[in-house]
Amino acid sequence: MIKPHSDHGPLPAWVGRKVRLRGIEAADHRTLAGFDRSSAQIGGYRHRAAHRARTDDDLQLAIETLRDGMLVGSISVIQASDRFSYGIGIGPPHRCCGYAADAVTALLAFMFGRHGYHKCEVSIYGGNFASLALHGSLGFREEARRRDTELLRGEIKYPVLMGITAYEFAARHPDFTLSRAHSRRGRHWRGRGRHWVG
């Protein structure tokens, strides 16, 4: 199972432009439960339920801002052999600030780059236009729609399967190239010469 460093924070690849991803700590549970209560009326992502339902192959990450370290959401990652999936939720007070897009981009860069996954797939309710638009803007392509699978409060819900490959991600996000996820060295880094003595 992939784990971010808990003693010194996450690896550099877990950092985006606005947020960083880290392991969930005990102090986070109260805030995540508050996010769940706030979004209960609209049937949004359930932070606590996602983290309680985890298995040994799942990865649970908190999303916090780089500016002040404020917890703004969480991601639950499900890993398979050559692909992975995730669920993401941003707390209602922190939506529409670009945190979700930044967190997903950092996650994809890490999972594709450092761990060599070939594809990411997500399932989104067809009525969740904000999430569909977000994933479309990140380069995900619609792969399938399953109609009339769930009836809830008079609304028909159907999942839309979207996916992106490592190659598609690298082509779409050159500033998050796969090499960036492998190393913290900048592009001008030079290796030690043959006369270097440790």
C-alpha positions in Angstrom: 0.0 0.0 0.0 1.3 3.5 -0.9 1.5 5.8 2.1 2.6 9.4 2.3 5.4 10.2 4.8 3.8 10.9 8.2 6.9 12.2 9.9 8.1 14.8 7.4 4.9 15.4 5.4 4.2 14.0 2.0 6.6 13.4 -0.8 7.2 16.3 -3.1 4.9 14.8 -5.8 1.9 15.1 -3.4 2.1 18.9 -3.6 0.1 20.9 -6.2 -0.1 24.7 -6.7 -2.7 25.3 -4.0 -2.9 22.1 -1.9 -0.9 19.3 -0.6 -2.1 15.7 0.1 -1.2 14.0 3.3 -2.4 11.1 5.5 -5.5 11.6 7.5 -4.9 12.3 11.2 -7.1 11.8 14.2 -7.7 15.6 14.5 -9.1 15.6 10.9 -12.2 13.5 11.7 -14.2 16.2 13.4 -13.7 18.6 10.4 -14.6 15.8 7.9 -17.7 14.9 9.9 -18.7 18.6 9.7 -18.3 18.6 5.9 -20.6 15.5 5.8 -23.3 17.2 7.8 -23.1 20.3 5.6 -23.5 18.4 2.4 -26.0 15.8 3.7 -28.9 17.7 2.0 -27.4 17.6 -1.4 -26.2 14.0 -1.4 -22.5 14.8 -1.8 -19.3 12.9 -1.2 -19.4 11.3 2.3 -15.9 11.7 3.7 -16.3 9.6 6.9 -18.2 6.8 5.1 -15.4 6.6 2.4 -12.7 6.4 5.0 -14.6 3.8 7.2 -15.2 1.5 4.2 -11.5 1.3 3.3 -9.5 -1.9 2.7 -5.8 -2.6 3.0 -5.3 -1.6 -0.6 -7.0 1.8 -0.2 -5.3 5.1 0.4 -6.9 7.8 2.5 -5.6 11.4 2.0 -6.5 14.7 3.5 -6.4 17.8 1.2 -5.0 20.9 2.9 -4.1 24.3 1.6 -0.5 25.2 1.1 -1.1 28.8 2.2 -2.2 28.1 5.8 -2.5 24.3 6.2 -6.3 24.4 6.4 -8.1 21.1 5.8 -10.5 21.6 2.9 -11.4 18.0 1.8 -10.3 14.4 1.4 -9.6 11.8 -1.3 -10.2 8.0 -1.0 -8.0 6.1 -3.5 -8.8 2.5 -4.6 -5.8 0.7 -6.1 -5.8 -2.3 -8.5 -3.1 -4.0 -10.5 -2.5 -1.4 -13.3 -5.2 1.1 -12.6 -6.8 3.0 -9.8 -9.9 5.0 -8.9 -10.8 7.6 -6.4 -13.5 9.6 -4.7 -12.9 13.2 -3.8 -14.9 15.7 -1.7 -14.3 19.3 -0.9 -16.0 20.8 2.1 -18.9 23.1 1.2 -17.2 26.3 2.5 -14.1 25.6 0.3 -15.8 24.7 -3.1 -15.2 26.7 -6.3 -11.6 27.6 -5.2 -9.7 25.2 -7.5 -8.8 22.9 -4.7 -10.4 19.7 -6.3 -8.7 20.2 -9.7 -5.3 20.8 -8.0 -5.6 17.8 -5.7 -6.6 15.5 -8.5 -3.7 16.7 -10.7 -1.2 16.2 -7.9 -2.7 12.7 -7.2 -2.5 11.7 -10.9 1.1 12.9 -11.2 2.1 10.8 -8.2 0.2 7.7 -9.1 1.2 7.7 -12.8 4.7 8.9 -12.3 6.1 7.3 -9.1 4.0 4.1 -9.0 3.6 3.4 -12.7 -0.2 3.0 -12.9 -1.4 3.0 -16.5 -5.0 4.3 -16.1 -7.3 6.1 -13.7 -11.1 5.5 -13.9 -13.8 7.4 -12.0 -17.5 6.9 -11.8 -19.6 10.0 -11.5 -23.4 10.4 -11.3 -24.7 11.8 -14.6 -26.5 14.7 -12.8 -23.3 15.9 -11.1 -22.5 18.4 -13.9 -19.8 20.1 -11.8 -17.8 16.9 -11.4 -18.3 15.9 -15.0 -17.0 19.3 -16.1 -14.1 19.2 -13.7 -12.9 15.8 -14.9 -13.4 16.8 -18.5 -11.2 19.8 -18.0 -8.5 17.6 -16.5 -8.5 15.4 -19.6 -10.7 12.5 -18.6 -12.8 11.0 -21.4 -16.3 9.6 -21.0 -16.2 5.8 -21.6 -19.7 4.6 -20.7 -23.1 5.5 -19.3 -25.3 3.1 -17.5 -28.9 4.3 -17.6 -31.6 4.1 -15.0 -29.7 2.3 -12.3 -30.9 4.1 -9.2 -34.1 6.0 -8.4 -33.7 8.4 -5.5 -36.2 11.1 -4.5 -37.8 11.0 -7.9 -34.5 11.5 -9.6 -33.0 8.9 -11.9 -29.3 8.5 -11.2 -26.9 6.8 -13.6 -23.1 6.5 -13.3 -20.9 7.9 -16.0 -17.5 6.1 -16.3 -14.6 8.4 -17.2 -11.0 7.6 -17.6 -7.5 9.0 -18.4 -4.3 7.1 -19.2 -0.8 8.0 -18.0 0.1 9.0 -21.5 -3.0 11.3 -21.9 -2.3 12.9 -18.5 1.4 13.6 -19.5 0.3 15.1 -22.8 -2.4 17.3 -21.2 -0.4 18.4 -18.2 3.2 19.0 -19.3 3.9 21.1 -16.2 3.2 17.9 -14.2 5.3 15.6 -16.3 5.9 12.1 -15.1 9.6 12.9 -14.4 8.5 15.5 -11.9 6.8 12.8 -9.8 10.0 10.8 -9.8 12.4 13.3 -8.3 12.6 16.5 -6.4 15.6 17.6 -8.6 15.0 20.6 -10.9 15.7 20.5 -14.6 19.1 22.2 -14.1 20.2 19.7 -11.5 23.6 18.2 -12.4 24.8 14.8 -11.1 28.0 14.6 -9.0 31.1 14.4 -11.1 33.5 11.5 -11.0 35.8 13.3 -8.6 33.0 14.0 -6.0 33.9 12.8 -2.5 31.1 12.2 0.0 
